């Protein structure tokens, strides 16, 4: 027990120091984002609300990284000072000294899961809801490509990319008439006129034209007007805004919608693909939260044996190993998020590859250091 307290005490002190340093660095990035909102003309009251909910978001990054750094530095120092060899000589194996750091990492994993499903969504909700309270130019800056936007009355909007007030690869689902219409365009210029938002569509197609003309039409340029869009302050939550039970409810509803679209001959192929894409994005977002939470446990399980294997002082090889492990872990997550539009490869499952890799690596390294 004395050795366990000694190891955990060293681990905990290193974790606190690393956590404070990383939190400070990540907070600087958040301050830059806040300054950007102020320069965009967002009211200070909304900026203050954003600060209150966004500062805790840094926990999803700083906590796992601090655990990784402290694991590698502490165990590499003990290995370099021959303390690990002394413990083995006394019949104490690695699992004994790792017990309390692993339990602490498990506690951080549960905390991270709560932060990712309760605190972080609240921050995204506040940030996204800003566009319903500011001008259309600022609101367009806050819209993200690759997501179905249904904040406007009787209109759903999707675009693949944006540059200023130009949107590219537009898909508009119009529910304002007697028949539902699907409008596509290669690009669109977004402007405002009173309470309306104007979309000047280029290389546009509409299907059908209206209830009296159930055929497809094309035009090189067409102005589509979203009536009372700016006046409408009703906010519809996005995937990143949903908390745990809200996320489960949306996944269940999305699976039902996909089944209904698959079994219906009246639903067009493009709309079926949009529903499948939306469901895949929702599942990918939920899986991402789990992967981010499990990073705390994975980093300790991998960091401790890697630190022992390094057998160097913590100021050199330890930081390099920490950087390599964290980059590899999060780069796979970022890659899967960038591929979430392609629902056929199931990014909601592939995003868990870093967790699987860490457990396999830990299962290989830990027995070698017993």
Secondary structure by P-SEA (a helix, b strand, c coil): caaaaaaaaaaaaaaaaaaaaaaaaaaaaaaaaaaaaaaacccaaaaaaaaaaaaacccccaaaaaaaaaaaaaaaaaaaaaaaaaaaaacccccccaaaaaaaaaaaaaaaaaaaccaaaaaaaaaaaccccccaaaaaaaccccccccccccbbbbbcccccccccbbbbbbccccbbbbbbccbbbbbbcccbbbbbccccccccccccccbbbbbcbbbbbbcccccccbbbbccccccaaaaaaaaaaaaaaaaaaaacccccaaaaaaaaaaaaaaaaaaaaaaaaaaaaaaaaaaaaaaaaaaccccccaaaaaaaaaaaaaaaaaaaaaaaccccccccccccaaaaaaaaaaaaacccccc
